[in-house]
Amino acid sequence: MAILIVDDHRDTCETLRELLEAGGHDNVRTAYSAREALAAARRTPPHLVISDLAMPGMSGIDLCRELKADPALRDIPVLMVTAMADKGLLERAFSAGAHDFIAKPAHPGELMARVRAALRLKYELDRRKERERELLELSERIRGRNEELRQLAVLDDLTGIPNRRAFNLIFRQEWARCAREGTALAVILGDVDWFKAFNDTLGHVRGDDCLTRVATALLDPVRRAGDFVARYGGEEFVILLPNTDGDGAVAIGGALREAVEGLNLEHPGSPHGRVTMSFGIAVAVPDPGGDPADLLTAADAALYRAKGGGRNRIATADDAHLSVSAYDSALTEKVF
């Protein structure tokens, strides 16, 4: 471990260095002023500083104070060497952060004992800092892993968009909020047309790619911060549109249908020859005592009607502005 000796008397520096080297310390440096020592410590921090207490210009106390003020050097123990028995001066040295003192002339046995104690302290401080650093790194890794797990819990691993679990959470929150505010909430369920035939003819790898590209296309027309797109399961997707009335939901539904058709993805199993989607739309002002599942049921019934009508179209549930608890099952088909 490196030791830096500081004394304005060269003979004293050399004597201390010889004693330390004889005691087995082979990395001993010297400086002949406090300022020289401070610059040397900042270039290459030692493990221990042995400094004369009284030096011209910057004293050993001033040096100690400067070392303790530097975050990179504050843990270095400082041994003060003094021929003076002034208790007030020693108190100032300890107040400045000195670890211990050695009386001049230094007795070899006492010097080595105090040096060993100071180096042991530095070793323990370094070990503690290293352990703290390791614990901080571990904490960061755990935090990062927890974030990954959190993302995995709410994101669909194929398409990268939110999954059904995330939708269910957001849906309940938006239902409660819209119920409190008396505003409309729209749900759009979408299904890739003839998707089983797509997989049967082109394979599941192409099918996965198709779903990923469809998910990306669905994100484009849904631009508001509160709107939400998720994979509902299989080839089904769901879009949540808070504060959206029937006309607004139909406009978004039409844009979603066009976005998917505009991909121009080959689909040999479809009468259209390309990938298309059907959408079912339901809109309501939520009833605080109603069941959110009723709105999804209405959207699903509308989707069923759209698919039964020939696919590549949207269908909406009527009476869109009634509360869901009073929602009827009448549907109006809209073909685009």
N, C-alpha and C positions, 0 to 999 in steps of 0.2 A: 504494500500500500504506500502511496506517495506521501512524503512529508515535506513541508516547506518551512525552512528556518528563516526568520527575519530579525536582523540586528544590524545596527549601523557600524558595529565593530566587527571587522572581518575575522579577527582572531577568535572571537566568541562564536561566530558562525561555524568556523572550521572545527573548533573544539567540539561543539555539539554534534556536528556531522560525523566526526570520527567516533564519538561515543555511540551514536545511533547505528553506524555501520558495523561497529564492533559487536553490537547487540543483535545483528542480523537484519537490519533494515537497509536494503540496497537501493532504494529509490528515494534519495534525499536531495532536495534542491535548496539553494540559498538565494536570499535577496538582501540588499544592504540598505533598503529604505522601505517604509510602509507603502509608498506609492508604487515602487517597483514590485513589491510583493502582491499588491492588489491587481496590477496589470497581469502578472504571471498567473495568479489564481484564476482570473477571468479567461485567460487563454487555455489553460489546462488545470482544472480544479484539482487540488490535492485532497488527500483524505484527512490531513491534520496540518494545522498551522501552529508553529512554535514561535512566538513573537516577543521581542523585548518590549517592556512596558513603556519606557521613556526613550523616545527617539526624537531628534530634531525635525521640525516641520510637522508631518502627520505622525501622531503618536501611535503606540500599539493599541490604545483604547479606540482611537479614531479608526484604525484599520479594522478592529473587531466590529465596530458599529457599521462600517461600510460592507463588510462581509455579510453580516446578519440582515442587512437591508436588501441584499441581492437574492431573489428566489432561487437562483442556481447555486448559490454558495452558502446559504444560511445554515445548512446542516453540517458544515465543516466545524469540528471542534477546534477551539483556540486555547492553547496553553500560553499563559503569560509568564515571562521570565523577568524577575526583578530582584535587585539588590536592596530595594527599599522596603522598610517595614511599615509604611504609611497605610493604616487600615482604611482611611478614607479613599485613597487612590485605588486600593484593591476593590473596595465596594463599587467604585465607578467602573472598574474593569468588569466585574461580574454583572453590573447593571447593563453594560454594553453587550453582554452575551458571552463573556469568556467562560470556558468550561472549568478551568483549573489554573493553578499557578505553580511555578517552580522557583525556588529561591536561588540566587547566585551566591557562590559558584555552584553549579548543578552537581549533585552527588549522583554518580552513575546508576546506583541501584534505585534511588528515588526517581531519577529521570526515566529509566526504563519502565518502572511500575506505572508511573503516571501516563507515559506514552501508550503502554498496553491498554490501560483503562480507556483512554480517549479513542484509540483505534477500535476497541471493542464497541464503544458507543456508536462510532461512525458505521461500523459494520451492521449493527442492529438497526440503525436508522435507515441505512440503504436497503436492508432486507425488508423492513416495514414498507418503505416506499415502493419497492418492487412488488410486494404482495398487494399493496393497494392498487398499483397499476394493473396487475393481473386480475384482481377482483373487478376493477372498472371495465377492463376488456371483456371479462366474462359476463358482466352485467349488460354490456352493450350487445354482446352476441345473443344473450338470452332475450333481450328486448327485441332485437332484430328477428330472432326466430319466432317469438310470440306474434310479432307483426305479420310474419309470413304465414303462420298458422291462422291468424285472424283473417288474412286475405283469402287463404285457401277455404276457410269456412263459409265465405260469402261470395266467392267468385267461381264461376263455372270453369273447370280446368281445360275444357276444349276451346271455348270461344273467348274466354277472358272477360266476359261481361258478368254482371251480378247473376247469382243463381236464384233458385226458387226460395231458398231459405232467406236470402237478403230481401227478395220481393215481399215475402210474407211479413217481415219486420217493418219495412217501409210502408206497406199497404195499411197495416194496422195504425201506424202513426198518422198517416195522411187521412185515414178514415176519421180518426178522432179529431184531428184538427179541422177538417172540413165540416164535421158535425157541429163543432163549437162555433165556427164562423158562419155556418149556413151557406157554404159555397159548394159548387158542383165538383164531383170527382168522376173522372172517366177512366174506364179500363178497356184496353184493346187486347184481345187474344188473337194471335196469329199462328198459322200452321202451314208448313211447307207442303205444297200440293204434290200428291203421288210420290212421297218421299221413299216409301218402301220400294216402289218400282225403280227409283233412282239408284238405291243401294243394290238392288238385284241386277241391274244392267251395268252399272259403272263401278260397283264395289264400295266397300265401307270407307276406304281411305279417301276416295273422291267424295263420299258422303260427308265425312268429317270436314273436309275442305269447304264443301258447299255450306254447311252450317256456320262455319267460321266467317265466310264471306257474307252470308245473309245477316249475321249478327252485326257486322260492321256497317252494312247498308242500312239497317234499321236505326242505327244511331244518328245518321245524318239528318233526317227530318225532325228529330226530337231535340230541340235546341235549348229549351228553357232550363234554368238551373234546377227547378223542382221536378221536372219530368224524369221518368225512370224507365229504363229498358232492361229486361232480364230474360234469361233462358228459363222457361217454365218446366221444360222436361222434353226429352226426345227432340222432335222437330218443332216443338211448340215454343213460342215466345210471348211475352206479356209486356205491355206498355202501360204505365200508370201516368195519368195526366191530371194533376190537381188543378182546381180553379178553371176547368174547361167545360164548356157547355156542349150540347149535342152537335151544333154546327162546327165548332172547333175540333171536336173529336173526329167527325166525318172528314174534315179537311186533312187532319193528320193521318187518318186511316188510308185515305186515297194516296197521300204522299208516300206512305210506307209501302203500299202495293206497287206503286210505280218505281220506287227505289229498288225493290227486289227484282222486278221484271227488267229493269234497266241494267242489271248485272249481265244479262245475256248469257247465263250459264246453260250449257247444253244439258238437255234432259230428254233422252230417247224414249223414256217411259211416259212422257206427258203429251197430251194432244197438242199442246202449244209448242212442243219441241224445245222448250227452255224452262228454267226454274221459275215458278210463280208461287204466290202465297195467297191464302184466304184469311180474312180478318172478321172477327165479331166484336162489335162495339156496344158497351153499356155505359150509360151516364146517369148519375143520380145525385141529389143532395142527401148525404147520409143522415139517417135517423140515429140520434145518440143511443137509442135502445135497439137499433137494428143489428143485423148480422152481416158483416162485410162479405161473407161467403155468398150471400144472395146476389151481390153485384157481379161476382165472378161467375156465378151460375147463369146469370142473364147474358154475360158476354160469351160464355161457352155455348149457350143455346143459339146465340146469333151466329157464332162461328160455324156451328153444325148446319145452320140454314144456308150460310154462304157456300159451304162445301157441297151441300146437297143441290144447290142451284147451279153447279157447274164449275166451281172453284175460280181462282183468279178474280175475286170480287170481295166486297165487304158487305156485311149485313149489320143493321143496327136494331137495338131494342127500342120499342115505342115508349111513350110516356116518360121521356128521359129526365124530366125535372121533378118527378115524384120521388118521395123518399123510398128507399129500397124496401122497407117494410110494406109499402103499398104497391110495389112494382108488379105490373102484370107481365105476362109472357108473350104479348103480341110482338111480332117482329116485322120490320120492313126491310126488304132486300134492296140493296143498291148495287148496281152493276156498273163497272167502269171499264 
